[in-house]
Amino acid sequence: MSADTLAAHLATGTTTVCRAWTVVRRDGVTLGFTDHDDGLSFDGVEFSASAGMSARAVEQTTGLAADNTEAVGLLSDPSINEDDIRAGLFDGARVESWLVNWAKPEERRLIFRGALGEIERAGGSFRAELRGLSDLLNRPMGRTFQRGCSAVLGDTACGVDVSDPVYSVALDLVRIERGSELWLAGGEAYAEGWFARGLVSVLDGAGIGARGPVKRDRLIAGQRVIEMWSFLSAGLAPGDRVQLVAGCDKSAEACRDKFSNALNFRGFPDVPGEDWLISYPVSAGINDGGSRRS
C-alpha cells in the first residue's frame, strides 16, 4: 500500500480512483463495498460493486471534534438486509473508508475510520451515521452518582458469574410469535420474571451470535415465554438453542437478595431524590438532621 504513489497518480489529472468501505459487524462478519462499477479485492476483503452502500464527504476538523459522515444505500445487496439491521447486527459496526486506484488497488489511502452510529430505515433503503474515532472521547468517564447500580451484570465491576446455572440457562426455541416473542421449552425451575431485563443470546442456527434485551418473562403451560424489546434475528428458527441470562433492575435490593452481591453494588441508594430537594420542614416530622433511613 502506498499513499505516495496514489498522490502521484492523482497529480496526473487523469485518474482511475474509487471509494471502498469495509464494515465489520457486531458478530464479526466483514463486508466490503465500492462505488466502482466492478469489484475490488485487497487485504483479503472482496469489495462488492453493488448498490449496497455509498457515502457522502467526510466532515473533518482539527482538534478533538468528532469526524462525521453519512452512509446511504439500498437494501438490495444480499449482505445487507432489513432483518439484520433490525436485529442490531450493524449497531456500532467498525467502518473503514478508502480512496483506491481501481487499476492498481495497492495504491490506496485510508480516509476514514470509525463506527456506525444511528441507522434509519425507510422505503427499502437505509441511512447510517458514521462516527469518527474521536467520538469515543465524548463518552462519560468516572463514577455516576445515582441510586441504581452503574455496573453491567457480569462485568468486572459487578463480579457476578453469569455462567452460573443459577443465573443462566440454555433452552430450545419452540416457536416465535409477533417477531419478538420467543416460546422456549422448559425453564420451569426459574421463577416467573427471573429473566426480565436480562439478555437472550442465540447459540446456534442461522442467527448465531444475535443477542437482545428481555422485556418480559412469563411461564405458560410449562413453556418459557420471553418477550423481547426488539426483533432479535431474521435467521432464528424453531429448534435453535438460545441462552437466557437473569435480569437485574439495578436496585440495591436485587443486588443483595437475587445475586448475593451487595458488596459490589455500584449505586448510591441513599442519594436524596427530587422530592427531598423541594421538601420543607414541617412540625409533624422529625427535623433533627439524623438519618432518613430507619
HELIX and SHEET records of a PDB file:
HELIX    1   1 ALA A    3  ALA A   11  1                                   9    
HELIX    2   2 GLU A   82  ARG A   86  1                                   5    
HELIX    3   3 LEU A  133  ASN A  138  5                                   6    
HELIX    4   4 ALA A  252  ASP A  257  1                                   6    
HELIX    5   5 ALA A  262  ASN A  264  5                                   3    
HELIX    6   6 GLU A  274  LEU A  277  1                                   4    
SHEET    1   A 7 THR A  30  THR A  34  0                                        
SHEET    2   A 7 VAL A  17  VAL A  24 -1                                        
SHEET    3   A 7 ARG A  94  ASN A 101 -1                                        
SHEET    4   A 7 ARG A 108  ALA A 122 -1                                        
SHEET    5   A 7 SER A 125  GLY A 132 -1                                        
SHEET    6   A 7 ASN A  68  LEU A  74 -1                                        
SHEET    7   A 7 SER A  54  ALA A  55 -1                                        
SHEET    1   B 2 LEU A  40  PHE A  42  0                                        
SHEET    2   B 2 VAL A  45  PHE A  47 -1                                        
SHEET    1   C 7 SER A 168  GLU A 177  0                                        
SHEET    2   C 7 GLU A 181  ALA A 185 -1                                        
SHEET    3   C 7 GLN A 223  MET A 228 -1                                        
SHEET    4   C 7 ARG A 211  ILE A 220 -1                                        
SHEET    5   C 7 LEU A 199  VAL A 202 -1                                        
SHEET    6   C 7 ARG A 241  VAL A 245 -1                                        
SHEET    7   C 7 SER A 168  GLU A 177 -1                                        
END                                                                             
